[in-house]
Amino acid sequence: MTGVSEVAEASAPAALKATGITKRFGHRLVLKGINFSLAQGERVAIFGPNGAGKTTLMRILATVAAPTNGQVVVDGIDPQDDPLEARRRIGVVSHHPYLYDDLTARENLRFYGRMYDVPELERRIAETVGRVGLSARLDDRVGTFSHGMQQRIAMARAVLHDPEVLMLDEPEAGLDQDALDLLSDLLKEPQEGRRRAALIVTHHLDLGLALSDRVAILVEGRIVLQTSSAELDPGSVRQLYSRHDSKGIRNGGEKR
């Protein structure tokens, strides 16, 4: 196991690259010079204790928040130069579905599909909703869905435009085991004939290890360690927390 203060460059071309990322809220420095590279087809899980900066980092990498300093490049595109094209390369599944309750599932997906100029949109909508097992509810208002069903539609939305990178921000919230299996299947779905890259932030240690190739541990705004997921189990992750953070892990997992 090799600990490093920043994530090393991957040998494959980068699907996502962050250089020198800092984020300040007033006098508080939340992210402290993050360097991060996600190779094409690679899956990385980010773990970290409360207040480590995971949510802030994810928002910056997803191009919905700007860093105070530093640069993010998505599949070779700088979001400051072409924000829409950069966001076309990203699909996000969060613990919040970010859907319009008054619209049907079809209308929600049509809205996002048109935003990203998805070709053969109606066929793609039917295909992705079929993947998440909700074809029968395609024309029902999302506001009538359970949280778990809304999360399934959010999964369909995340892959509708066939993104280069999937970003999963505590995606397991409200999902039953069948839906978790669907989430795993989405990660395995090829993107234009190759494995899709994924960045996973979760407090569910077993899930993060199972879905990832590499683990990065974020503590107090810095990446303090990265290693292969194959070298870890939940117990060893807890030990790493205890080594790098005085708070350690509570109750079998950490929360944001």
Salt bridges, closest charged atoms under 4 A:
GLU9 OE2 - LYS17 NZ 3.75
GLU42 OE2 - ARG214 NE 2.70
ASP75 OD2 - ARG89 NH1 2.45
GLU85 OE1 - ARG88 NH1 2.83
GLU85 OE2 - ARG89 NH2 2.97
ASP102 OD1 - ARG141 NH1 3.72
ASP117 OD2 - ARG88 NH2 2.71
GLU120 OE1 - ARG123 NE 3.19
GLU122 OE1 - ARG106 NH1 3.65
GLU122 OE2 - ARG110 NE 2.93
GLU127 OE1 - ARG123 NH1 3.05
GLU127 OE2 - ARG124 NH1 2.39
ASP139 OD1 - ARG106 NE 2.71
ASP140 OD2 - ARG137 NE 2.37
ASP162 OD1 - ARG196 NH1 3.42
GLU164 OE1 - ARG194 NH2 2.65
ASP169 OD1 - ARG256 NH1 2.83
GLU170 OE1 - HIS203 ND1 3.85
GLU170 OE2 - ARG256 NH1 3.43
GLU172 OE2 - HIS203 ND1 3.62
ASP176 OD1 - ARG152 NH2 3.60
GLU189 OE2 - ARG131 NH1 2.29
GLU189 OE1 - ARG196 NH2 2.91
ASP213 OD2 - ARG195 NH1 2.94
GLU254 OE1 - LYS54 NZ 3.38
